[in-house]
Amino acid sequence: MNKENGIKMKYAALMLGLVCVTACGTAMKLAVPEKFKEQATMQHVHGSRGNKMSFANITTSKIKRGIHIKYPGWGRSFFLENLLWNRAGISKSEVVEKEKAGFRYALTDGKTTVQVYAAEKQIIKTHDFEMPNSPAIFKSFEILQHYEYIFSALISADTTQSVSWELMMTNLYDRASEGDNNPFTFIKQADNGLATNGTDTIIIKPLSIKKTELANGKTGQLPFKLLSGYELSIDGGVIAIIDLIDQNVWFYNELTAEEKLNVSAITTALLARKVHDTKW
């Protein structure tokens, strides 16, 4: 079974709901808490969908990308099981799809420059069922078994006075270990992680929207949650919010220049990804 077609079928109902909501005249917005807004400054990230970004006094060099590899493969066979499945006109197989990508760039605030080296890896394992004698819409079906997404980045400063940061984002699912019996489980985009320099740590949590603003000013309910941004926080509270919908970043006003540069590096690294892309 073609993996891309399988994913399209699985998300068809979700996307139909999104189209219906959009057609009704909605304005999808990430809800940034008013209390944080009062203590923060918003900057729009120009070029967030391209290979060079800028906002405020922050600019990146051209993002240099490595080879983006995506290759399907076969997992274990089900010879004995298929002896039974074939009697019902069904064939079972395991498909493992792997995807890798990497990129690097420099980022500066006009005084200090940092180098960002990043890599993405994704693995999707499904059990695919083929039913050639069934009507077209029911000819195939896949059940997600395992999903693994790992994003890592090294943020290296060009001065001996600054320390390097390591960024790690993950999204993991395994049907067997979670005891999940729902055949309709799908991949959720909500990855989370942290950035650390060995002493200080920034926690990164996904933000999703379930409600949206309608054209008449009222609030409408979406049929599913959508990844809409990330919240960056330390022990003292939230220091930044990344808005994936409008490509904005909110900086806590009390951040030092060095802290703002680090947050900017994290923001641009998350926006530059190609394997994990929210497609807003």
N, C-alpha and C positions, 0 to 999 in steps of 0.2 A: 504493500500500500504506500502511495506517495505521502510522505510525512507532512508536506505543506498542505496538501488537500485535506488530510485528516484533521489538522489543526483548524483549517478553515471551517470544516463541518462542525467541529466541537464548539467553536465560538460563534457560529452563525446566529444562534438565538440571542447571545449577548450583544452582538453588533446590531442586530435588528432592533433590540430595545434601545440602544444608543441612538440609532438613526431616528427612531420614533420620537424620542425625547428631544433631540436636536431640531427635528422638523416642527415641533410645537413651539419653537422660539425660546430656547433656554440659553442662559449665559453661565457657563460652567466657570466657577471661580474657586480657588483655594481659599478657605476661610482662615485668614491670619488673625489670631487673637488680638482684640483691640488693645489690651494692656501691653502686649509686646510691640504693637505698632507705635504706641506712644513713646517707646524707648528705643526705636530702631529706625533705620533709614533704608528705603528701598532703592535698588539699582536694577535697571533692565540690562540683561545680558545680550548684547548685540552679537550676531553670528553664532548663536548657540546651536543652530542646525547645520553649520558649516565647519570649516577647518581653521577658523581663526576667531577668537572671541575678544570682546572688550566691554568694560563697564567702569564708570567712575574713572579712577586713575590706573586701573588694572588693564593690562593687555597681554595677550598670548602671542607667541610666534605662530607660524603656520604649523598645524598639527601634522606630524609625519606619521603615517600609518603603515604598519606591516601588512603582510598578506592576511586577508580575512578568509579563513578556511572553514568550510561547512561540508561535512561528508557523512552520508548514512552508512550503516553497516548492519549486518545480521548478528543477532545474539544466539542464544542456545536454541536447539531444535526441539520440537515436541512430537517426536515420531510415534511414541506409544499413545499419547493423547489424541493425535490426529487420526489414529485408527478408528477411534470412536466418533470424533468430530466429523470425519469425512462421510460417515453414514447419514448424517443430517445435512450434508451438503455444505459443511463449514470447514475452513482450513485455518489453523492457528499458527502464528509465527511471532518471533520477538525481533523488534527493530530497535537499534541503538543509533541515535543521531548525535554527532559531536560537532561543536562549533568553537573556533578559537579566533581571537583578534588581539592586536596590540597597537599601542601608539605612544608617542612621546612628543613633548613640546616644552618650551620655556615660558615662564610667566613672570611679569615684573610690575612693580608699582612705581617705577621711575627711579627708585633708589636701590632696591634689593631685587635680585632675580633668583627664581627657583627653577629647577628642572623637574619635570614630571615624567616618570616612566610607568606605563600601565599595561596590564594584560587582563583579558577576559577568557573564561572557559565555561562552556555549557555542555551538559550531557542530558539527553532525553531518552528514556527507555520506555517502550510501550509494548503491550501485547496486542497484535493486530489480528482481527478476525475477518476473513474473506468469505463472502457468500455469493458466488457467481450466478446462482440460479434465482436470486431474489430480485425484486424490482430495483431500479437504478439507485434510488435514494438509500436502500438498505444493503447495498452490495458489500460494504465494508464498515468496520467499526473498530476503534482502538480504545484501549484502557491504559491510562497512565500508570506506570509501575515505579518509576524513579525519575527524579529531576534534581539536577545539581548545577548551580550557578555560582561561580567564584570570580570576584573582581579584586585585583590587588594593584596598588600603585605606590611607588616610592616618590616622595616629595623631598628633593635634595636642594638645600640652600647653597649659594655660591660664596658664603662667608664662613669663616671659622667660628664666628660668634653665634651663629644660628645652628640649630640641630635639625636633623632630618626627621621626617614624619613618614609613617607607614599607614596606608589606608587599606582596609579590607571590608568587602561587602559580600554577603552570602545569601543564598536562598536555596534551601534544601528540603526535599520531600522524598520519602520512601514508603511505599504502600505496605510492605511487609512489616517493617519496624513500627509503623504507626497503627497497624491493625485496621486499616481503612477498607471497608467493604463497599464503599460507594463507587460504582463503575463510572460515574459521571464527574469524578474529581478532575479539575483542570489546573493548569499551572497558574499560580498567583504571581503577580509581578512585584509584590511587596518584599523586596530584599532589605536587609538591614545590616549594620556593621559598626565599625569604629575606626578612628584614626588616633595613633599614638606616637609619641616621640620617646617612649620608654619611661617618662616621668608623668607627663600630662596625657589625658585621654579625652577625646571628643566622641560622644555616643551619637550615632546616626540612626534615626528611626523613620520609617516610611509614613507618609501622610496620605490618606485616601478620602475621597469624597463620596458620599451616599446621597446627599441632597444637592439640588442645584436651583439657581434662581430662574424663574420663568419670565417671559417677556412682560407679563402684567404685574411684575414685582412680587408675586407670591412664590413660595418655595415648593418645588416639585421633588418627588422621590425617584431616584434612579433604581432600575431593577437589579443593580449590582454595584459593588464598590470599584472605584477607579483610582489607581495610583496617581497622585497629583503633586507630590512633593516630598521633601525630607526635612526633618527637624534635627538640628545640630545642638547638642547640649553638653554642659560640663556639670560638675557638682553644684556650682552656683546657680544653674538654671540654663535657659535657652539662650544661645548666642547667635543663632542664625536660622533662617527658614528659606529653603530653596523651593520656588514655585515652578513646577515643570510645565504647567498649563500656559502661563504667560511669560515664561523664561525670565523670571525675576529672582533676585536674592535680597533678603532682608538682613541687614547687619545690626547687631546690638551696638548702640552708640558708644558704649564704654570700651570697646575693643581697641587694643593698641594697634599700631601699624603692622607689627609682626603677626599678631593674631588675625588681623583682617586679611593679610596676605595668605596665611595658612588656610583660612576658610575659603578664600577665593580659589586656591589651588584645588581644594576638595570639590568645590562647586563645579569648576570647569572640567575636572576629571570625570565627575558623574554625568555631566551633560555631553561629554565627548564620546561616550560609549556607543558602540554599534550593535553588539550582540544583545545587550539589554537596552532596548530603545522603546520608550513609551509611545512614540509616534504622534505626540501631540502636535 
